[in-house]
Amino acid sequence: MSLKHRHVFRTRSVDDANRAVQLAVAGGIPDEDVHIVARPEVEMERVSDRRKMADSDLVPAALRGMLIGAAIGLVLALVLMAVWKVPAYALLIAIPVGAVLGGLASSLAGASIQDPLRRQFRSELESGSVLVVVDAEPEAMPAVHQVMEIAGATPLSYDAPSAMT
């Protein structure tokens, strides 16, 4: 099993997007891996909650912050151990504390940053297009592209690992 990648397809309407979603799910893509992205007022009125994506960078930012915070905690503990002869259990304290503080600070900042996908496709969304976002393993993408073509969805240039988007 390989890492899933996120691909984006453009449709003309919510109805077309829903049809593309149904075909993708029928084609074997797990239901939770297919999303619809549209202008906020369209999403609020016409898109099912289970199809919506988060519209901020909160989770990826929190994960990055936790990793960076843990690394800073590790370095700080090693410096304290080397310079002031602090006991080794300082690592057990500094790493989780650094991860928590880094995650908290980054998630607060990330909550105010618009999702990268929405930033990249702002003009398509503002013009009324509705995006279908599919998270799938690379081996499944030829079948996904075929299903999206049948649904009338146009592939857009976007390929990013799903875990960090």
C-alpha positions as CSV (number, residue, x, y, z in Angstrom):
1,M,0.0,0.0,0.0
2,S,1.5,3.3,-1.0
3,L,0.9,6.9,0.1
4,K,-2.3,8.4,-1.3
5,H,-2.1,11.5,-3.5
6,R,-4.7,14.2,-3.9
7,H,-5.9,15.0,-7.4
8,V,-8.4,17.7,-8.4
9,F,-11.0,17.7,-11.1
10,R,-13.2,20.6,-12.3
11,T,-16.9,20.3,-13.0
12,R,-19.5,22.9,-14.1
13,S,-22.0,22.4,-11.3
14,V,-22.7,20.7,-8.0
15,D,-24.9,18.2,-9.8
16,D,-22.0,17.3,-12.1
17,A,-19.7,17.0,-9.1
18,N,-22.1,14.7,-7.3
19,R,-22.3,12.5,-10.3
20,A,-18.5,12.4,-10.5
21,V,-18.4,11.5,-6.8
22,Q,-20.9,8.7,-7.2
23,L,-19.0,7.2,-10.1
24,A,-15.7,7.4,-8.2
25,V,-17.2,5.7,-5.2
26,A,-18.8,3.1,-7.5
27,G,-15.4,2.6,-9.1
28,G,-13.8,1.6,-5.8
29,I,-12.6,4.8,-4.3
30,P,-13.5,4.9,-0.5
31,D,-16.3,7.3,0.2
32,E,-14.2,9.3,2.7
33,D,-11.5,9.9,0.0
34,V,-13.8,11.9,-2.3
35,H,-14.7,15.6,-1.6
36,I,-16.4,18.5,-3.2
37,V,-15.0,22.1,-3.0
38,A,-17.0,25.1,-4.2
39,R,-17.6,28.7,-3.2
40,P,-18.6,29.0,0.4
41,E,-22.2,30.0,-0.2
42,V,-22.6,27.0,-2.7
43,E,-21.0,24.6,-0.2
44,M,-23.3,25.8,2.6
45,E,-26.5,25.4,0.6
46,R,-25.8,22.5,-1.8
47,V,-22.9,20.3,-0.6
48,S,-23.4,17.5,1.9
49,D,-21.4,17.9,5.1
50,R,-19.6,14.6,4.5
51,R,-18.3,15.8,1.2
52,K,-16.8,19.1,2.5
53,M,-13.1,19.7,3.1
54,A,-11.7,21.8,5.8
55,D,-11.1,25.3,4.4
56,S,-8.1,26.1,6.5
57,D,-4.5,24.8,6.9
58,L,-5.2,23.8,10.6
59,V,-4.3,20.0,10.6
60,P,-1.3,20.1,8.3
61,A,0.1,23.2,10.3
62,A,-0.4,21.4,13.6
63,L,1.4,18.3,12.4
64,R,4.3,20.4,11.1
65,G,4.4,22.3,14.3
66,M,4.5,19.2,16.4
67,L,7.4,17.8,14.4
68,I,9.4,21.0,14.6
69,G,8.5,21.5,18.3
70,A,9.6,17.9,19.1
71,A,12.9,18.5,17.3
72,I,13.5,21.7,19.2
73,G,12.7,20.0,22.4
74,L,15.2,17.2,21.6
75,V,17.9,19.7,20.7
76,L,17.2,21.8,23.9
77,A,17.3,18.7,26.1
78,L,20.6,17.5,24.5
79,V,22.2,20.9,25.0
80,L,21.0,21.0,28.7
81,M,22.4,17.5,29.2
82,A,25.8,18.4,27.6
83,V,26.2,21.8,29.2
84,W,24.6,21.6,32.6
85,K,24.6,17.8,33.1
86,V,20.8,17.6,33.3
87,P,19.6,14.0,33.7
88,A,18.6,12.0,30.6
89,Y,15.0,12.0,31.5
90,A,15.0,15.6,30.4
91,L,14.5,14.1,26.9
92,L,11.2,12.5,28.1
93,I,10.0,15.9,29.2
94,A,11.4,18.3,26.6
95,I,10.3,16.3,23.4
96,P,6.6,16.0,24.3
97,V,6.4,19.6,25.7
98,G,8.1,20.9,22.5
99,A,5.6,18.9,20.4
100,V,2.6,20.2,22.3
101,L,3.7,23.8,22.2
102,G,4.8,23.6,18.5
103,G,1.5,22.0,17.6
104,L,-0.5,24.5,19.5
105,A,1.3,27.5,18.1
106,S,1.2,26.2,14.5
107,S,-2.4,25.2,14.6
108,L,-3.4,28.7,15.8
109,A,-1.5,30.2,12.9
110,G,-2.7,27.5,10.4
111,A,-6.4,28.2,11.3
112,S,-6.1,31.6,9.8
113,I,-4.4,30.4,6.5
114,Q,-6.7,29.3,3.7
115,D,-6.3,25.7,2.5
116,P,-3.6,25.5,-0.3
117,L,-6.0,23.8,-2.7
118,R,-8.5,26.7,-2.3
119,R,-5.7,29.2,-2.8
120,Q,-4.4,27.5,-5.9
121,F,-7.9,27.2,-7.5
122,R,-9.4,30.5,-6.4
123,S,-10.1,31.7,-9.9
124,E,-11.9,28.5,-10.8
125,L,-14.0,28.6,-7.7
126,E,-14.9,32.3,-8.1
127,S,-15.9,31.6,-11.7
128,G,-18.5,29.1,-10.4
129,S,-16.7,25.8,-11.1
130,V,-17.1,23.0,-8.6
131,L,-14.0,20.9,-7.8
132,V,-14.0,17.2,-7.0
133,V,-11.0,16.2,-4.9
134,V,-9.9,12.5,-4.9
135,D,-7.4,11.0,-2.5
136,A,-6.1,7.8,-4.1
137,E,-3.1,5.6,-4.4
138,P,-1.1,6.1,-7.6
139,E,-2.1,2.7,-8.9
140,A,-5.8,3.7,-8.8
141,M,-5.4,7.0,-10.6
142,P,-5.8,5.8,-14.2
143,A,-9.2,4.3,-13.2
144,V,-10.1,7.6,-11.4
145,H,-9.2,9.7,-14.4
146,Q,-11.3,7.4,-16.6
147,V,-14.3,7.7,-14.3
148,M,-13.9,11.5,-14.0
149,E,-13.8,11.7,-17.8
150,I,-17.0,9.7,-18.1
151,A,-18.6,12.2,-15.6
152,G,-17.4,15.2,-17.6
153,A,-14.9,16.3,-15.0
154,T,-11.7,18.0,-16.2
155,P,-8.4,17.1,-14.5
156,L,-6.5,20.1,-13.1
157,S,-2.8,20.3,-12.4
158,Y,-2.6,19.3,-8.7
159,D,-0.8,16.3,-7.1
160,A,0.1,16.4,-3.5
161,P,0.4,13.7,-0.8
162,S,-2.9,13.4,1.0
163,A,-1.5,13.3,4.5
164,M,-0.2,16.9,4.4
165,T,-2.9,18.6,2.4
